[in-house]
Amino acid sequence: MSESFGQTTVEVDPGGWIGLLESARAGGYEFFDWLTAVDEPPEAFAVVAHLFSPVSHAHLLVRTRVPRADPRLPSAVGVFRGADWHERETFEMFGVVFEGHPHLVPLLLPEGFEGFPLRKDFVLAARVAKAWPGAKEPGESGHGSPSRRKTLPPGVPADWGRERDA
């Protein structure tokens, strides 16, 4: 348990995730606000839930870490029904599987989408395939200082998206 900026954070192993959420709810943290993940390469994802006590007006962050190789966590839908949408979004964007979730299906992305767009290793192809409108670097607008060396977005191979000589 730690506190920073007036926010209490409790960290738990994945096996204690549901037990801690049940204890927090019994302790007055009855409002489930949100749940998401944070990509912490190369080892893990941190899954974080924010709870609120309407009586004491206290906030609580509940956090656990799941291994990147097999990111699985028990579903919190049985404790907080409001976790349903958030777990679906976290599954779709990060690939964290919430075991026991009643309907863990894609929520936002088009059918057939491959990959997990909020992982740090996901290549942002649109930034390479289509130029960003407007000036990105100083001097590109034709006013001001000269341009710096152009760089590709992080994670994009140096030769990706460029025409190859035949």
DSSP file (Angstrom, degrees, kcal/mol; ACC not computed):
  #  RESIDUE AA STRUCTURE BP1 BP2  ACC     N-H-->O    O-->H-N    N-H-->O    O-->H-N    TCO  KAPPA ALPHA  PHI   PSI    X-CA   Y-CA   Z-CA
    1    1 A M              0   0    0      0, 0.0     2,-0.3     0, 0.0     9,-0.2   0.000 360.0 360.0 360.0 136.8    0.0    0.0    0.0
    2    2 A S  E     -A    9   0A   0      7,-2.7     7,-3.1     2,-0.0     2,-0.4  -0.937 360.0-145.2-144.1 166.5    1.3    3.5   -0.9
    3    3 A E  E     +A    8   0A   0     -2,-0.3     2,-0.3     5,-0.2     5,-0.2  -0.996  20.2 164.1-138.6 133.3    0.0    7.0   -1.1
    4    4 A S  E >  S-A    7   0A   0      3,-2.0     3,-1.7    -2,-0.4    -2,-0.0  -0.976  71.4  -0.8-148.1 136.3    1.0    9.8   -3.5
    5    5 A F  T 3  S-     0   0    0     -2,-0.3     3,-0.1     1,-0.3    -1,-0.1   0.827 129.3 -58.5  55.5  35.7   -0.8   13.0   -4.3
    6    6 A G  T 3  S+     0   0    0      1,-0.2     2,-0.5     0, 0.0    53,-0.3   0.584 111.8 121.9  74.8   9.7   -3.5   12.1   -1.8
    7    7 A Q  E <   -A    4   0A   0     -3,-1.7    -3,-2.0    51,-0.1     2,-0.4  -0.923  55.4-143.2-110.1 124.1   -4.3    8.9   -3.8
    8    8 A T  E     -Ab   3  60A   0     51,-0.8    53,-2.8    -2,-0.5     2,-0.4  -0.728  17.7-169.0 -86.9 132.1   -4.1    5.5   -2.0
    9    9 A T  E     -Ab   2  61A   0     -7,-3.1    -7,-2.7    -2,-0.4     2,-0.5  -0.984   6.3-166.6-123.9 130.7   -2.7    2.7   -4.2
   10   10 A V  E     - b   0  62A   0     51,-2.9    53,-2.8    -2,-0.4     2,-0.4  -0.974   7.3-157.7-117.6 125.8   -2.8   -1.0   -3.2
   11   11 A E  E     + b   0  63A   0     -2,-0.5     2,-0.3    51,-0.2    53,-0.2  -0.839  16.7 173.1-103.3 141.4   -0.8   -3.5   -5.2
   12   12 A V        -     0   0    0     51,-2.2    53,-0.4    -2,-0.4     5,-0.1  -0.972  35.5-103.3-143.0 153.6   -1.7   -7.2   -5.2
   13   13 A D    >   -     0   0    0     -2,-0.3     3,-1.9    51,-0.1     4,-0.4  -0.424  43.8-105.9 -70.1 155.1   -0.6  -10.3   -6.9
   14   14 A P  G >  S+     0   0    0      0, 0.0     3,-1.1     0, 0.0     4,-0.4   0.822 120.3  60.7 -54.3 -32.2   -2.9  -11.5   -9.7
   15   15 A G  G 3  S+     0   0    0      1,-0.2     4,-0.3     2,-0.1     3,-0.1   0.749 107.4  44.6 -67.4 -22.9   -4.2  -14.3   -7.5
   16   16 A G  G <> S+     0   0    0     -3,-1.9     4,-2.5     1,-0.1    -1,-0.2   0.331  84.0 102.6-101.0   6.2   -5.4  -11.8   -4.9
   17   17 A W  H <> S+     0   0    0     -3,-1.1     4,-2.0    -4,-0.4     5,-0.2   0.933  85.6  38.7 -56.0 -55.0   -7.0   -9.4   -7.5
   18   18 A I  H  > S+     0   0    0     -4,-0.4     4,-2.6     1,-0.2     5,-0.2   0.905 114.8  54.2 -67.6 -41.4  -10.7  -10.5   -6.9
   19   19 A G  H  > S+     0   0    0     -4,-0.3     4,-2.2     1,-0.2    -1,-0.2   0.899 109.9  47.3 -59.1 -41.5  -10.2  -10.9   -3.1
   20   20 A L  H  X S+     0   0    0     -4,-2.5     4,-2.6     2,-0.2    -1,-0.2   0.902 111.5  50.1 -68.4 -40.7   -8.9   -7.3   -2.9
   21   21 A L  H  X S+     0   0    0     -4,-2.0     4,-2.3    -5,-0.2    -2,-0.2   0.902 111.6  48.9 -63.2 -40.2  -11.7   -5.9   -5.0
   22   22 A E  H  X S+     0   0    0     -4,-2.6     4,-2.4     2,-0.2    -2,-0.2   0.906 112.0  48.8 -65.3 -41.4  -14.3   -7.7   -2.8
   23   23 A S  H  X S+     0   0    0     -4,-2.2     4,-1.7    -5,-0.2    -2,-0.2   0.905 111.0  50.2 -64.1 -41.8  -12.6   -6.4    0.4
   24   24 A A  H  <>S+     0   0    0     -4,-2.6     5,-2.6     2,-0.2    -2,-0.2   0.914 110.9  48.9 -63.6 -42.6  -12.6   -2.8   -1.0
   25   25 A R  H ><5S+     0   0    0     -4,-2.3     3,-1.5     1,-0.2    -2,-0.2   0.929 111.9  48.3 -63.2 -44.2  -16.2   -3.0   -2.0
   26   26 A A  H 3<5S+     0   0    0     -4,-2.4    -1,-0.2     1,-0.3    -2,-0.2   0.792 106.9  59.5 -64.7 -27.2  -17.1   -4.4    1.5
   27   27 A G  T 3<5S-     0   0    0     -4,-1.7    -1,-0.3    -5,-0.2    -2,-0.2   0.317 132.1 -86.7 -85.9   8.6  -15.0   -1.5    3.0
   28   28 A G  T < 5S+     0   0    0     -3,-1.5     2,-1.8     1,-0.1    27,-0.4   0.337  92.2 123.5 108.4  -7.5  -17.2    1.2    1.3
   29   29 A Y      < +     0   0    0     -5,-2.6    24,-0.3     1,-0.2    -1,-0.1  -0.587  28.3 149.1 -85.7  78.3  -15.5    1.5   -2.1
   30   30 A E        +     0   0    0     -2,-1.8     2,-0.7    22,-0.2    -1,-0.2   0.581  41.6  82.1 -92.2 -12.9  -18.8    0.8   -3.9
   31   31 A F  E     -C   52   0A   0     21,-2.2    21,-2.2    -3,-0.2     2,-0.7  -0.857  63.1-155.9-103.1 116.3  -18.3    2.9   -7.0
   32   32 A F  E     +C   51   0A   0     -2,-0.7    19,-0.2    19,-0.2     3,-0.1  -0.804  17.5 174.7 -87.0 118.3  -16.3    1.3   -9.8
   33   33 A D  E     -     0   0A   0     17,-2.6     2,-0.3    -2,-0.7    -1,-0.2   0.931  51.6 -32.1 -92.9 -57.2  -14.9    4.2  -11.8
   34   34 A W  E     -C   50   0A   0     16,-1.1    16,-2.9     2,-0.0    -1,-0.3  -0.986  41.4-154.1-160.5 164.8  -12.5    2.7  -14.5
   35   35 A L  E     +C   49   0A   0     -2,-0.3     2,-0.3    14,-0.2    14,-0.2  -0.988  26.4 147.8-143.7 139.1  -10.1   -0.1  -15.3
   36   36 A T  E     -C   48   0A   0     12,-2.3    12,-2.7    -2,-0.3     2,-0.3  -0.909  34.1-116.2-154.7-178.1   -7.2    0.0  -17.8
   37   37 A A  E     -C   47   0A   0     -2,-0.3     2,-0.4    10,-0.2    10,-0.2  -0.879  10.6-149.1-125.2 159.9   -3.7   -1.4  -18.4
   38   38 A V  E     -C   46   0A   0      8,-2.3     8,-2.5    -2,-0.3     2,-0.5  -0.997  21.6-129.0-128.7 125.7   -0.3    0.1  -18.7
   39   39 A D  E     +C   45   0A   0     -2,-0.4     6,-0.2    79,-0.3     8,-0.0  -0.643  27.2 178.1 -76.9 120.3    2.3   -1.5  -21.0
   40   40 A E  E >>  -C   44   0A   0      4,-2.1     4,-1.8    -2,-0.5     3,-0.6  -0.657  32.7-128.0-122.0  73.1    5.5   -2.0  -19.0
   41   41 A P  T 34 S+     0   0    0      0, 0.0     4,-0.0     0, 0.0    -2,-0.0  -0.247  72.1  18.2 -65.3 154.7    7.9   -3.7  -21.5
   42   42 A P  T 34 S+     0   0    0      0, 0.0    26,-0.1     0, 0.0    -2,-0.0  -0.998 129.8  24.2 -94.3  -4.7    9.6   -6.1  -21.6
   43   43 A E  T <4 S-     0   0    0     -3,-0.6    25,-3.2     1,-0.1    26,-0.4   0.909 109.0  -9.5 -90.5 -43.2    8.1   -8.0  -18.7
   44   44 A A  E  <  -CD  40  67A   0     -4,-1.8    -4,-2.1    23,-0.3     2,-0.4  -0.830  45.6-115.5-150.8 173.8    4.5   -7.1  -17.9
   45   45 A F  E     -CD  39  66A   0     21,-2.5    21,-2.7    -2,-0.3     2,-0.5  -0.971  27.8-140.4-116.2 139.0    1.3   -5.1  -18.0
   46   46 A A  E     -CD  38  65A   0     -8,-2.5    -8,-2.3    -2,-0.4     2,-0.5  -0.893  13.6-156.6 -96.3 128.3    0.0   -3.3  -15.0
   47   47 A V  E     -CD  37  64A   0     17,-2.9    17,-2.1    -2,-0.5     2,-0.4  -0.927  14.5-171.3-105.5 128.8   -3.7   -3.5  -14.7
   48   48 A V  E     -CD  36  63A   0    -12,-2.7   -12,-2.3    -2,-0.5     2,-0.4  -0.965  11.4-170.9-127.8 134.1   -5.2   -0.7  -12.6
   49   49 A A  E     -CD  35  62A   0     13,-2.8    13,-2.9    -2,-0.4     2,-0.5  -0.970  12.9-147.5-122.0 141.2   -8.8   -0.2  -11.3
   50   50 A H  E     -CD  34  61A   0    -16,-2.9   -17,-2.6    -2,-0.4   -16,-1.1  -0.937  18.6-176.9-110.3 124.5  -10.0    3.1   -9.7
   51   51 A L  E     -CD  32  60A   0      9,-3.2     9,-2.4    -2,-0.5     2,-0.4  -0.839   7.6-157.2-118.2 156.6  -12.6    2.8   -7.0
   52   52 A F  E     -CD  31  59A   0    -21,-2.2   -21,-2.2    -2,-0.3   -22,-0.2  -0.994  12.5-142.8-137.3 140.5  -14.5    5.5   -5.1
   53   53 A S  E  >> - D   0  58A   0      5,-2.7     4,-1.7    -2,-0.4     5,-0.6  -0.906   8.6-164.8-100.8 111.7  -16.2    5.6   -1.7
   54   54 A P  T  45S+     0   0    0      0, 0.0    -1,-0.1     0, 0.0   -25,-0.1   0.741  87.8  50.6 -69.0 -20.6  -19.3    7.8   -1.9
   55   55 A V  T  45S+     0   0    0    -27,-0.4   -26,-0.1     1,-0.1   -27,-0.0   0.946 124.5  23.6 -80.3 -51.8  -19.6    8.0    1.9
   56   56 A S  T  45S-     0   0    0    -28,-0.2    -1,-0.1     2,-0.1     3,-0.1   0.515  97.1-130.0 -93.1  -5.1  -16.0    9.0    2.8
   57   57 A H  T  <5 +     0   0    0     -4,-1.7     2,-0.3     1,-0.2    -5,-0.0   0.849  56.9 150.4  57.4  36.3  -15.2   10.5   -0.6
   58   58 A A  E   < - D   0  53A   0     -5,-0.6    -5,-2.7   -51,-0.0     2,-0.3  -0.748  37.9-144.4-101.2 147.5  -12.0    8.5   -0.7
   59   59 A H  E     - D   0  52A   0     -2,-0.3   -51,-0.8   -53,-0.3     2,-0.4  -0.830  13.4-170.1-108.3 148.1  -10.3    7.2   -3.9
   60   60 A L  E     -bD   8  51A   0     -9,-2.4    -9,-3.2    -2,-0.3     2,-0.5  -0.982  10.4-157.8-141.7 127.6   -8.5    3.9   -4.2
   61   61 A L  E     -bD   9  50A   0    -53,-2.8   -51,-2.9    -2,-0.4     2,-0.5  -0.915   9.6-163.3-100.9 128.3   -6.3    2.6   -7.0
   62   62 A V  E     -bD  10  49A   0    -13,-2.9   -13,-2.8    -2,-0.5     2,-0.4  -0.960  15.8-178.8-111.9 126.1   -6.0   -1.2   -7.1
   63   63 A R  E     +bD  11  48A   0    -53,-2.8   -51,-2.2    -2,-0.5     2,-0.3  -0.965  13.1 167.1-133.5 142.2   -3.1   -2.4   -9.2
   64   64 A T  E     - D   0  47A   0    -17,-2.1   -17,-2.9    -2,-0.4     2,-0.4  -0.940  26.1-130.1-141.7 164.7   -1.6   -5.8  -10.2
   65   65 A R  E     - D   0  46A   0    -53,-0.4   -19,-0.2    -2,-0.3    -2,-0.0  -0.976  16.7-167.7-121.6 132.2    1.0   -6.9  -12.8
   66   66 A V  E     - D   0  45A   0    -21,-2.7   -21,-2.5    -2,-0.4     7,-0.1  -0.925  33.8-100.1-116.0 143.7    0.4   -9.7  -15.3
   67   67 A P  E >   - D   0  44A   0      0, 0.0     3,-0.5     0, 0.0   -23,-0.3  -0.328  21.2-135.4 -65.1 141.2    3.2  -11.3  -17.4
   68   68 A R  T 3  S+     0   0    0    -25,-3.2   -24,-0.2     1,-0.2   -25,-0.1   0.818 102.2  61.4 -64.6 -32.0    3.5  -10.0  -20.9
   69   69 A A  T 3  S+     0   0    0    -26,-0.4    -1,-0.2     1,-0.3   -25,-0.1   0.842 127.4   8.3 -66.9 -33.5    3.9  -13.6  -22.2
   70   70 A D  S <  S-     0   0    0     -3,-0.5     2,-1.2     2,-0.1    -1,-0.3  -0.562  76.5-167.4-147.5  75.9    0.5  -14.7  -20.9
   71   71 A P        +     0   0    0      0, 0.0    26,-3.0     0, 0.0     2,-0.4  -0.534  26.9 151.1 -76.5  98.7   -1.5  -11.7  -19.7
   72   72 A R  E     +e   97   0B   0     -2,-1.2    26,-0.2    24,-0.2    -2,-0.1  -0.970  14.3 166.6-130.5 143.8   -4.4  -13.3  -17.7
   73   73 A L  E     -e   98   0B   0     24,-2.3    26,-1.7    -2,-0.4   -58,-0.1  -0.984  41.4 -99.7-152.0 143.2   -6.5  -12.0  -14.8
   74   74 A P  E     -e   99   0B   0      0, 0.0    26,-0.2     0, 0.0     2,-0.1  -0.396  49.1-103.8 -63.9 144.0   -9.8  -13.1  -13.2
   75   75 A S        -     0   0    0     24,-2.7     3,-0.4     1,-0.1     4,-0.1  -0.434  19.6-155.0 -70.8 140.7  -12.7  -10.9  -14.4
   76   76 A A  S >> S+     0   0    0      1,-0.2     4,-3.0    -2,-0.1     3,-1.4   0.323  70.2 102.2 -94.6   5.3  -14.0   -8.4  -11.9
   77   77 A V  T 34 S+     0   0    0      1,-0.3    -1,-0.2     2,-0.2     7,-0.1   0.823  75.9  58.6 -61.9 -31.4  -17.5   -8.3  -13.4
   78   78 A G  T 34 S+     0   0    0     -3,-0.4    -1,-0.3     1,-0.2     3,-0.2   0.727 115.3  35.8 -68.9 -21.4  -18.8  -10.5  -10.6
   79   79 A V  T <4 S+     0   0    0     -3,-1.4     2,-0.4     1,-0.3    -2,-0.2   0.843 134.7  18.2 -96.1 -46.1  -17.7   -7.9   -8.1
   80   80 A F    ><  -     0   0    0     -4,-3.0     3,-2.0     1,-0.1    -1,-0.3  -0.959  61.8-159.9-129.8 111.5  -18.5   -4.7  -10.1
   81   81 A R  T >  S+     0   0    0     -2,-0.4     3,-1.7     1,-0.3     4,-0.2   0.812  90.9  69.0 -60.4 -28.3  -20.8   -5.0  -13.1
   82   82 A G  T 3> S+     0   0    0      1,-0.3     4,-0.7     2,-0.1     3,-0.3   0.606  81.8  74.6 -67.0 -10.7  -19.4   -1.8  -14.4
   83   83 A A  H <> S+     0   0    0     -3,-2.0     4,-2.8    -7,-0.2     5,-0.3   0.662  74.1  86.4 -74.3 -14.9  -16.1   -3.6  -15.1
   84   84 A D  H <> S+     0   0    0     -3,-1.7     4,-1.9    -4,-0.2    -1,-0.2   0.933  92.5  37.7 -51.9 -59.5  -17.6   -5.3  -18.1
   85   85 A W  H  > S+     0   0    0     -3,-0.3     4,-2.3    -4,-0.2    -1,-0.2   0.896 116.9  52.3 -62.5 -42.3  -17.0   -2.6  -20.7
   86   86 A H  H  X S+     0   0    0     -4,-0.7     4,-2.5     1,-0.2    -1,-0.2   0.881 109.1  49.1 -65.8 -39.2  -13.5   -1.7  -19.3
   87   87 A E  H  X S+     0   0    0     -4,-2.8     4,-2.4     2,-0.2    -1,-0.2   0.891 110.5  51.3 -67.6 -38.2  -12.3   -5.3  -19.3
   88   88 A R  H  X S+     0   0    0     -4,-1.9     4,-2.3    -5,-0.3    19,-0.2   0.921 112.2  46.5 -62.8 -43.1  -13.5   -5.7  -23.0
   89   89 A E  H  X S+     0   0    0     -4,-2.3     4,-2.7     2,-0.2     5,-0.3   0.919 112.9  48.5 -65.2 -43.5  -11.6   -2.5  -23.9
   90   90 A T  H  X>S+     0   0    0     -4,-2.5     4,-2.2     1,-0.2     6,-0.9   0.874 111.5  51.0 -65.8 -37.1   -8.4   -3.6  -22.1
   91   91 A F  H  X5S+     0   0    0     -4,-2.4     4,-1.3     4,-0.2    -1,-0.2   0.929 114.7  43.3 -61.6 -46.1   -8.6   -7.0  -23.7
   92   92 A E  H  <5S+     0   0    0     -4,-2.3    -2,-0.2    -5,-0.2    -1,-0.2   0.879 121.3  37.6 -70.9 -38.9   -9.0   -5.4  -27.2
   93   93 A M  H  <5S+     0   0    0     -4,-2.7    25,-1.9    23,-0.2    26,-0.4   0.788 135.0  16.9 -86.7 -29.3   -6.3   -2.7  -26.8
   94   94 A F  H  <5S-     0   0    0     -4,-2.2    -3,-0.2    -5,-0.3    -2,-0.2   0.617  95.2-118.8-118.4 -19.7   -3.7   -4.6  -24.8
   95   95 A G     << +     0   0    0     -4,-1.3     2,-0.5    -5,-0.8    -4,-0.2   0.642  55.7 153.9  86.5  15.3   -4.5   -8.3  -25.1
   96   96 A V        -     0   0    0     -6,-0.9     2,-0.5    -9,-0.1    -1,-0.3  -0.692  36.9-142.3 -79.2 123.6   -5.1   -8.9  -21.4
   97   97 A V  E     -e   72   0B   0    -26,-3.0   -24,-2.3    -2,-0.5     2,-0.9  -0.765   5.7-154.1 -91.5 125.8   -7.5  -11.9  -21.1
   98   98 A F  E >   -e   73   0B   0     -2,-0.5     3,-1.7   -26,-0.2     2,-0.1  -0.847  18.6-142.1-101.7 100.3  -10.1  -11.6  -18.3
   99   99 A E  E 3  S+e   74   0B   0    -26,-1.7   -24,-2.7    -2,-0.9   -27,-0.0  -0.392  82.2  20.8 -68.1 132.6  -10.9  -15.1  -17.4
  100  100 A G  T 3  S+     0   0    0      1,-0.3    -1,-0.3   -26,-0.2   -22,-0.0   0.453  81.9 150.2  89.5   2.2  -14.6  -15.7  -16.5
  101  101 A H    X   -     0   0    0     -3,-1.7     3,-0.6     1,-0.1    -1,-0.3  -0.486  47.9-134.8 -66.5 135.8  -15.8  -12.6  -18.3
  102  102 A P  T 3  S+     0   0    0      0, 0.0    -1,-0.1     0, 0.0    -3,-0.0   0.725  91.8   9.1 -69.0 -21.1  -19.3  -13.2  -19.6
  103  103 A H  T 3   +     0   0    0    -19,-0.1     2,-1.8     2,-0.1   -15,-0.0  -0.343  67.9 175.5-158.2  65.8  -18.8  -11.7  -23.1
  104  104 A L    <   +     0   0    0     -3,-0.6     3,-0.0    -6,-0.1    -3,-0.0  -0.557  33.1 133.3 -82.4  82.7  -15.1  -10.9  -23.8
  105  105 A V        -     0   0    0     -2,-1.8   -13,-0.2     1,-0.1   -14,-0.1  -0.869  64.9 -73.8-127.2 160.0  -15.4   -9.9  -27.5
  106  106 A P        -     0   0    0      0, 0.0   -17,-0.1     0, 0.0    -1,-0.1  -0.173  43.8-179.7 -55.1 148.5  -14.0   -6.9  -29.4
  107  107 A L        +     0   0    0    -19,-0.2   -18,-0.1   -18,-0.1   -19,-0.0   0.737  68.1  13.2-119.7 -42.7  -15.7   -3.6  -28.6
  108  108 A L  S    S+     0   0    0      2,-0.1   -19,-0.0   -19,-0.1   -15,-0.0   0.757  99.5  81.6-116.1 -34.6  -14.2   -0.7  -30.6
  109  109 A L  S    S-     0   0    0      1,-0.1     3,-0.1     4,-0.1     4,-0.0  -0.398  83.3 -96.1 -83.2 155.0  -11.9   -1.9  -33.5
  110  110 A P    >   -     0   0    0      0, 0.0     3,-1.8     0, 0.0    -1,-0.1  -0.279  53.0 -84.4 -66.0 154.4  -13.2   -3.1  -36.9
  111  111 A E  T 3  S+     0   0    0      1,-0.3     3,-0.1    -5,-0.0     0, 0.0  -0.314 115.9  24.5 -59.1 136.8  -13.7   -6.8  -37.5
  112  112 A G  T 3  S+     0   0    0      1,-0.3    -1,-0.3    -3,-0.1     2,-0.1   0.425  81.2 153.4  87.7  -0.5  -10.5   -8.5  -38.5
  113  113 A F    <   -     0   0    0     -3,-1.8     2,-0.4     1,-0.1    -1,-0.3  -0.405  32.6-147.4 -63.5 134.1   -8.2   -6.0  -36.9
  114  114 A E        +     0   0    0     -3,-0.1     2,-0.1    -2,-0.1    -1,-0.1  -0.879  50.5  13.7-109.4 136.7   -4.9   -7.6  -36.0
  115  115 A G  S    S-     0   0    0     -2,-0.4   -20,-0.1     1,-0.1   -21,-0.0  -0.337  83.6 -79.1 100.0 179.9   -2.7   -6.6  -33.0
  116  116 A F    >   -     0   0    0    -22,-0.1     3,-1.9    -2,-0.1     6,-0.2  -0.919  34.2-159.0-126.6 101.4   -3.2   -4.6  -29.9
  117  117 A P  T 3  S+     0   0    0      0, 0.0   -23,-0.1     0, 0.0   -24,-0.1   0.607  85.3  55.4 -66.6 -15.3   -2.9   -0.9  -30.6
  118  118 A L  T 3  S+     0   0    0    -25,-1.9   -79,-0.3     3,-0.0     2,-0.2   0.418  81.5 105.2 -98.3   3.8   -2.0    0.4  -27.1
  119  119 A R  S X  S-     0   0    0     -3,-1.9     3,-1.6   -26,-0.4   -25,-0.0  -0.598  77.8-127.3 -76.5 145.3    1.0   -1.9  -26.7
  120  120 A K  T 3  S+     0   0    0      1,-0.3    -1,-0.1    -2,-0.2    -2,-0.0   0.707 107.0  57.4 -68.7 -19.0    4.2    0.0  -27.0
  121  121 A D  T 3  S+     0   0    0     -5,-0.1     2,-0.4     2,-0.1    -1,-0.3   0.398  77.9 115.0 -92.5   4.8    5.5   -2.4  -29.7
  122  122 A F    <   -     0   0    0     -3,-1.6     2,-0.4    -6,-0.2    -7,-0.0  -0.629  68.0-129.1 -77.3 125.0    2.6   -1.8  -32.0
  123  123 A V        -     0   0    0     -2,-0.4     2,-1.6     1,-0.1     3,-0.2  -0.618   8.5-140.1 -79.0 124.9    3.8   -0.2  -35.2
  124  124 A L    >>  +     0   0    0     -2,-0.4     3,-1.0    30,-0.4     4,-0.6  -0.640  26.5 177.2 -84.7  84.9    1.8    2.9  -36.1
  125  125 A A  H >>  +     0   0    0     -2,-1.6     4,-2.8     1,-0.3     3,-1.1   0.803  69.6  66.3 -62.9 -32.3    1.6    2.3  -39.9
  126  126 A A  H 3> S+     0   0    0      1,-0.3     4,-1.8     2,-0.2    -1,-0.3   0.830  94.6  58.4 -62.5 -31.3   -0.6    5.3  -40.6
  127  127 A R  H <4 S+     0   0    0     -3,-1.0    -1,-0.3     1,-0.2     5,-0.3   0.773 115.7  35.5 -69.7 -23.5    2.2    7.7  -39.6
  128  128 A V  H << S+     0   0    0     -3,-1.1    -2,-0.2    -4,-0.6    -1,-0.2   0.831 117.0  50.2 -95.5 -38.8    4.5    6.2  -42.2
  129  129 A A  H  < S+     0   0    0     -4,-2.8     2,-0.4     1,-0.2    -3,-0.2   0.828 119.2  31.2 -72.4 -32.8    2.0    5.4  -45.0
  130  130 A K  S  < S-     0   0    0     -4,-1.8    -1,-0.2    -5,-0.3     2,-0.0  -0.992  88.5-115.5-131.8 130.4    0.4    8.9  -45.0
  131  131 A A        -     0   0    0     -2,-0.4    -3,-0.1     1,-0.1    -4,-0.0  -0.311  33.3-111.3 -63.4 142.7    2.2   12.1  -44.3
  132  132 A W        -     0   0    0     -5,-0.3     2,-0.1     1,-0.1    -1,-0.1  -0.579  37.8-112.2 -72.5 133.0    1.0   14.0  -41.2
  133  133 A P  S    S+     0   0    0      0, 0.0    -1,-0.1     0, 0.0     2,-0.0  -0.425  78.6  10.3 -70.2 140.7   -0.8   17.2  -42.3
  134  134 A G  S    S-     0   0    0     -2,-0.1     2,-0.3     6,-0.1    -2,-0.1  -0.197 108.2 -33.8  87.1 178.8    1.0   20.4  -41.3
  135  135 A A        +     0   0    0      1,-0.2     4,-0.0    -2,-0.0     6,-0.0  -0.570  45.0 175.4 -79.0 133.4    4.5   21.0  -40.0
  136  136 A K        +     0   0    0     -2,-0.3    -1,-0.2     1,-0.1     3,-0.0   0.700  68.8  38.8-102.8 -30.7    5.9   18.4  -37.6
  137  137 A E  S >  S-     0   0    0     11,-0.1     3,-1.9     1,-0.0     4,-0.3  -0.839  98.0 -86.1-121.9 154.7    9.4   19.9  -37.2
  138  138 A P  T 3  S+     0   0    0      0, 0.0    10,-0.4     0, 0.0     6,-0.1  -0.378 114.5  21.1 -57.9 133.9   10.7   23.4  -36.9
  139  139 A G  T >  S+     0   0    0      4,-0.5     3,-1.2     8,-0.1     8,-0.3   0.233  90.3 105.6  93.8 -13.9   11.2   25.0  -40.3
  140  140 A E  T <  S+     0   0    0     -3,-1.9     4,-0.1     1,-0.2    -6,-0.1   0.741  72.6  62.4 -72.0 -20.9    8.9   22.7  -42.2
  141  141 A S  T 3  S-     0   0    0      2,-0.4    -1,-0.2    -4,-0.3     3,-0.1   0.545 116.6-109.7 -81.2  -5.0    6.3   25.4  -42.6
  142  142 A G  S <  S+     0   0    0     -3,-1.2     2,-0.4     1,-0.3    -2,-0.1   0.395  93.4  90.1  90.7  -3.0    8.7   27.6  -44.6
  143  143 A H  S    S+     0   0    0      2,-0.1    -4,-0.5     3,-0.0    -2,-0.4  -0.943  77.6   8.6-122.3 146.3    8.9   30.0  -41.7
  144  144 A G  S    S-     0   0    0     -2,-0.4     3,-0.1    -3,-0.1    -2,-0.0  -0.470 102.2  -1.1  91.1-157.8   11.4   30.0  -38.9
  145  145 A S  S    S-     0   0    0     -2,-0.2    -3,-0.2     1,-0.1    -2,-0.1  -0.163  83.0 -85.1 -72.1 162.1   14.5   27.9  -38.3
  146  146 A P        -     0   0    0      0, 0.0    -6,-0.2     0, 0.0    -1,-0.1  -0.232  53.3 -91.7 -67.5 158.6   15.8   25.2  -40.6
  147  147 A S        -     0   0    0     -8,-0.3    -8,-0.1    -3,-0.1     2,-0.1  -0.325  33.6-130.9 -70.9 147.5   14.4   21.7  -40.4
  148  148 A R        -     0   0    0    -10,-0.4     2,-0.2     1,-0.1    -1,-0.1  -0.415  47.6 -69.0 -85.5 172.2   16.0   19.0  -38.2
  149  149 A R        -     0   0    0     -2,-0.1     2,-0.2     1,-0.1    -1,-0.1  -0.437  57.9-117.2 -62.2 131.5   16.8   15.5  -39.5
  150  150 A K        -     0   0    0     -2,-0.2     2,-0.3    -3,-0.1    -1,-0.1  -0.524  34.5-167.2 -75.1 136.4   13.5   13.7  -40.1
  151  151 A T        -     0   0    0     -2,-0.2    -3,-0.0    -3,-0.0    -1,-0.0  -0.904  18.9-118.1-124.4 153.7   13.0   10.6  -38.0
  152  152 A L        -     0   0    0     -2,-0.3     3,-0.1     1,-0.1     6,-0.1  -0.499  43.1 -90.6 -82.1 156.3   10.5    7.7  -38.1
  153  153 A P    >   -     0   0    0      0, 0.0     3,-1.6     0, 0.0    -1,-0.1  -0.281  60.6 -78.6 -60.9 154.8    8.1    7.1  -35.3
  154  154 A P  T 3  S+     0   0    0      0, 0.0   -30,-0.4     0, 0.0    -3,-0.0  -0.268 116.7  21.4 -57.0 139.1    9.3    4.7  -32.6
  155  155 A G  T 3  S+     0   0    0      1,-0.2   -32,-0.1    -3,-0.1   -34,-0.0   0.376  90.0 122.2  86.7  -3.6    9.1    1.0  -33.6
  156  156 A V    <   -     0   0    0     -3,-1.6    -1,-0.2   -33,-0.1    -4,-0.1  -0.822  66.3-119.7 -95.5 123.8    9.0    1.6  -37.3
  157  157 A P    >   -     0   0    0      0, 0.0     3,-1.5     0, 0.0    -1,-0.0  -0.262  24.8-115.4 -59.0 148.9   11.8   -0.1  -39.2
  158  158 A A  T 3  S+     0   0    0      1,-0.3    -2,-0.0    -6,-0.1     0, 0.0   0.796 113.3  40.4 -59.1 -33.0   14.1    2.3  -41.2
  159  159 A D  T >  S+     0   0    0      2,-0.1     3,-1.1     3,-0.0    -1,-0.3   0.365  86.6 122.6 -99.7   6.9   13.1    0.9  -44.6
  160  160 A W  T <  S+     0   0    0     -3,-1.5     3,-0.1     1,-0.2    -4,-0.0  -0.495  78.6   8.1 -74.4 132.0    9.4    0.5  -43.9
  161  161 A G  T 3  S+     0   0    0      1,-0.3     2,-0.3    -2,-0.2    -1,-0.2   0.429  99.8 116.2  83.5  -1.0    6.9    2.3  -46.2
  162  162 A R  S <  S-     0   0    0     -3,-1.1    -1,-0.3     1,-0.1     2,-0.1  -0.773  74.0-102.3-101.4 146.8    9.6    3.5  -48.6
  163  163 A E        -     0   0    0     -2,-0.3     2,-0.3    -3,-0.1    -1,-0.1  -0.418  36.0-135.7 -67.1 138.8    9.7    2.4  -52.2
  164  164 A R        -     0   0    0     -2,-0.1     2,-0.3     1,-0.0    -1,-0.1  -0.735  17.8-112.7 -96.8 144.4   12.3   -0.3  -52.9
  165  165 A D              0   0    0     -2,-0.3    -1,-0.0     1,-0.1     0, 0.0  -0.591 360.0 360.0 -73.7 132.7   14.6   -0.1  -56.0
  166  166 A A              0   0    0     -2,-0.3    -1,-0.1     0, 0.0    -2,-0.0   0.445 360.0 360.0 -95.6 360.0   13.7   -3.0  -58.4
